[in-house]
Amino acid sequence: MRGGLWFGLAFALLSVASAHAEETIRIGTEASDAPFEYKDSDGTLKGIEVEIADTLCQRMKVKCEWVNEDFDSLIPALQAHQIDTAIAQMSVTKDRRTAVDFTDIVTIGPARWVAKVGSGITEDPMSLKGKTVGVQSGTTHERYVNERLKGIADIRIYQTQQEVYLDLEAGRIDATLGDQTLSYDWLEKEGKPRFDYAGKAVDDPDIFGEGTAMPVRKGDDALRLRLNNALAEIIADGTYDKITKAYFPFSLRTLDSDVASGSAASVAVVDLLPWGWQLAAGALVTLELAFASLAVGLVLGIAAATAKLSPVGWIREPVALLTNLIRGVPEFLILLICFYSLSDAVRRMTGAAFEVNPFVAGVFALSIVFGAYASEVFRGALLGVPKGQMEAARAFGMRPSQIFFRIRLPQAWRFALPSLGNQWQGLVKDTSLVSVIGLEELMRKAEIGAGHLPKRQFDFYMVAALLFLVLWAVSTPIFGALEKRANRGVRRQS
Amino acid sequence: MTGIGALDSFLDGTLISVEILVISTLAGLILAVPIALARVSDWTALRIIALIWSGFFRGTPLLVQLFLFYYGLAQFDIVKDSPFWPVLREALPCALLTFTLNMSAYVAEVVRGGILAVPRGEREAAASLGLGTVKTYRLIILPRALRLMLPALSNEVVLQLKATALASTVTVLDLTGVARRFESKDYSTEPLFIAGAIYIVLTFLIARLFRVLETRLSIPA
C-alpha cells in the first residue's frame, strides 16, 4: 500500500479504511529489544517473540500484521483499537491489569542491573546511592526506580532501551535496570568486557509481577483464550523451547537468576551498504509524508483562508481562533495529541472501528500545522488580488465559484508561493518528528542504525542530516521554477 | 494525574521550558551578531563559513541536530576525553547547546535583515562624522538594527519556545516531557492538552512582552 501514497490525500484516506475482509490480528511491538524483537539491516522484523507470535498465528490459522511503535504507546494503541494485542516483553502487573487483560505468561525474565565491571553496584538499592541510573519509559523498571530509588539515585527516563545502553556506554549513567534476557544480548554484542551484570536479579514481585505476557483489550476474552490455547499447544509440543534455545542457553520459563553471561562474542565485520539502502528507503517515506501533508495542508489552508475572509461572523471568528491556537502549540505536541487521541475521538463520534497508523497521524498533524500557517499566507494573498478584477469577472457573468477558481485563486497563488516555499521547508524538517511515534522515515532509520552500531552513531545522524540538506537544496530551485511559471505573462512593473 | 504532585511537576516542567528558552535565546542572540556580520562581510571566506553555518542549522531538522549532539558526539573518544565532556554528557546542557546553536543561525538571518534595513543615510552620516567601522556598528547600526528587527525576533522567540518541546526526546523533563510522563503512566491524553494550553499562554506572554519592548524602544517621530 505504501508505494501508492504519493498522491497524498486520497491515499491517506484509503489507508485509514484498511480492509477488514479476512481475519487479521494486529500485533504491536517495539522492535528495539534484540533478541526478542528487532529489525535487522534489511528491515525485516526478527526475534524470539516475533517467532513465537508468528507460530501462535499459524496455530490459530489467522493472518498477523506487525505494528512497530514505542513501548509506552502500546497500551494506548491497544485501547485505541490500533492493535489487537502486543508482544514486547511486557510484564504482567497490577497497574497494567487495570487497563488491559493478559494472556498466560509467555516468558519469565527477571530484572537485573547492568553496570561497568567493578562498579560495586548490586541488587541492594543502597548500593546505588548517589549514582545515576537509566531506564526505559513505561516499563516496570521505570516503576521500580521511581518507587524504590527515589531520593537515593538520580533517575533518567529514556524512550528506548537502546538509548539507555548508548548513554551507559557514553558514561552518562552508571547503571541500567533491564530484563536479564534483554541485557544478555547487549552484553554479548556490545557491552563486554567493560560491562556486566551487577548483582543478582532484583526480587520485587509487587512491581515486576509474575512474568511477561501479551495484553489484549479488557473483555476481549475470545482472543485471549485462543492465544492461551495456542501458547499451551506450542509449549506442550516443544516448539516453544526450540525457538528460545536458539537464542539463550537458559530457559525462559523458569526464574533462574544465577545466569552469568557467556564469553564475549566475536566481532563481526560490519557491512554498511544495507544501512545505506535503509536510509534511502527512509528518505522516500519522508518524501511521501511531506507530499501527503502538503496536499492536505494546502486544501486546509485555502479553506481556512476563505473562511477567515467570510463576511459571516460565526464562520470567520472560530476559524481565526483555531488557527491562532494551533500556531501557539509545539508541532511535536500536536503530533502526540493527534496520534493518541485521534482514533479515540473519531470512534466515539461515529461508533465505527477506526484505526490510525503513524503515517496517517503524521499527515494529520503536519497538515493542520501547515494549514494553520498557510491560511495566513493565503488570506493575505487573496486580499492582494485587485477588487476590480473580481468586478470585471462578475460583469462577464461568471459564477462566484468560477470567479474564485479562475480569477482569484490563480493570482493569489502567485503572491502566496514565496511564503509557501518557506512553509514547505519547515514541513520537510517537521516530518522528522513523526519518528518519535514509530514511523520509519529517515530519522527513525538513522536511530535504528545508530542503535545497531553504537560506534557509528554520529555517522548515522550526520548522513540523515545531509539527506535532509539535500531535500532542502533540491526544493529551492523547484520553488524558483514554480514562481517563474506562476508569474508568466506578468509584466514587471518598472 | 491528580493533586498537588501533578501541579508541581507541571510547574517544574514549565520552568525548565522557560529556562531553555531564555538561555538559548540570549546566548543565540549574542552568537548571532558575529555570524550576521560575517554574512554581510566583504571577506569571501568569512561569508562562506557563515553561509554553511546558517545552511546546516536552518536546513536540517532540530531533532536530528539534537540527536547528533547528544548521542552522536559520544562516538568520538576525543570528545569524551575533553574537558567539555562533563557538561556535554548532561542532557540539559547538551540540549541548551543545540538549541543555542540552532537559534543563532535563525537569529543571524534576522540580524542581517536588520543591518541591511538601516537607512543608508545614517551610515553616511556616521562616516561624515568621522566614525570608524567598529564605532559605526556599535553606536549607530546595531542599536538601530535591534529596534528594526524586534518584530521578526518576536516570531523567532515564539518558534523557539515551540522547538524546546523536543528537549523531552533526550530525557529532559521540560513541559512536554512532564506531560508525556503522565500520559504514559495514566494512558490518558489529558496531560498533553494541559501542556498545550500552557504553551498557548506562554506564546501570548511572549507576544505581549515584545509589544511592550517595541513601544519602549520606539523612536519618537
Boltz contact constraints between the chains, C-beta under 6 A:
constraints:
  - contact:
      token1: [A, 72]
      token2: [B, 184]
      max_distance: 6.0
  - contact:
      token1: [A, 75]
      token2: [B, 187]
      max_distance: 6.0
  - contact:
      token1: [A, 76]
      token2: [B, 187]
      max_distance: 6.0
  - contact:
      token1: [A, 99]
      token2: [B, 187]
      max_distance: 6.0
  - contact:
      token1: [A, 137]
      token2: [B, 184]
      max_distance: 6.0
  - contact:
      token1: [A, 138]
      token2: [B, 184]
      max_distance: 6.0
  - contact:
      token1: [A, 156]
      token2: [B, 171]
      max_distance: 6.0
  - contact:
      token1: [A, 158]
      token2: [B, 171]
      max_distance: 6.0
  - contact:
      token1: [A, 166]
      token2: [B, 71]
      max_distance: 6.0
  - contact:
      token1: [A, 170]
      token2: [B, 74]
      max_distance: 6.0
  - contact:
      token1: [A, 172]
      token2: [B, 89]
      max_distance: 6.0
  - contact:
      token1: [A, 328]
      token2: [B, 200]
      max_distance: 6.0
  - contact:
      token1: [A, 328]
      token2: [B, 203]
      max_distance: 6.0
  - contact:
      token1: [A, 329]
      token2: [B, 196]
      max_distance: 6.0
  - contact:
      token1: [A, 329]
      token2: [B, 199]
      max_distance: 6.0
  - contact:
      token1: [A, 330]
      token2: [B, 162]
      max_distance: 6.0
  - contact:
      token1: [A, 330]
      token2: [B, 165]
      max_distance: 6.0
  - contact:
      token1: [A, 332]
      token2: [B, 165]
      max_distance: 6.0
  - contact:
      token1: [A, 332]
      token2: [B, 166]
      max_distance: 6.0
  - contact:
      token1: [A, 333]
      token2: [B, 165]
      max_distance: 6.0
  - contact:
      token1: [A, 333]
      token2: [B, 176]
      max_distance: 6.0
  - contact:
      token1: [A, 333]
      token2: [B, 196]
      max_distance: 6.0
  - contact:
      token1: [A, 336]
      token2: [B, 192]
      max_distance: 6.0
  - contact:
      token1: [A, 337]
      token2: [B, 192]
      max_distance: 6.0
  - contact:
      token1: [A, 340]
      token2: [B, 189]
      max_distance: 6.0
  - contact:
      token1: [A, 341]
      token2: [B, 189]
      max_distance: 6.0
  - contact:
      token1: [A, 429]
      token2: [B, 61]
      max_distance: 6.0
  - contact:
      token1: [A, 432]
      token2: [B, 61]
      max_distance: 6.0
  - contact:
      token1: [A, 432]
      token2: [B, 63]
      max_distance: 6.0
  - contact:
      token1: [A, 432]
      token2: [B, 64]
      max_distance: 6.0
  - contact:
      token1: [A, 457]
      token2: [B, 71]
      max_distance: 6.0
  - contact:
      token1: [A, 457]
      token2: [B, 72]
      max_distance: 6.0
  - contact:
      token1: [A, 457]
      token2: [B, 75]
      max_distance: 6.0
  - contact:
      token1: [A, 458]
      token2: [B, 72]
      max_distance: 6.0
  - contact:
      token1: [A, 458]
      token2: [B, 75]
      max_distance: 6.0
  - contact:
      token1: [A, 461]
      token2: [B, 64]
      max_distance: 6.0
  - contact:
      token1: [A, 461]
      token2: [B, 67]
      max_distance: 6.0
  - contact:
      token1: [A, 461]
      token2: [B, 68]
      max_distance: 6.0
  - contact:
      token1: [A, 461]
      token2: [B, 72]
      max_distance: 6.0
  - contact:
      token1: [A, 464]
      token2: [B, 64]
      max_distance: 6.0
  - contact:
      token1: [A, 465]
      token2: [B, 60]
      max_distance: 6.0
  - contact:
      token1: [A, 465]
      token2: [B, 64]
      max_distance: 6.0
  - contact:
      token1: [A, 468]
      token2: [B, 60]
      max_distance: 6.0
  - contact:
      token1: [A, 468]
      token2: [B, 61]
      max_distance: 6.0
  - contact:
      token1: [A, 469]
      token2: [B, 59]
      max_distance: 6.0
  - contact:
      token1: [A, 469]
      token2: [B, 60]
      max_distance: 6.0
  - contact:
      token1: [A, 472]
      token2: [B, 59]
      max_distance: 6.0
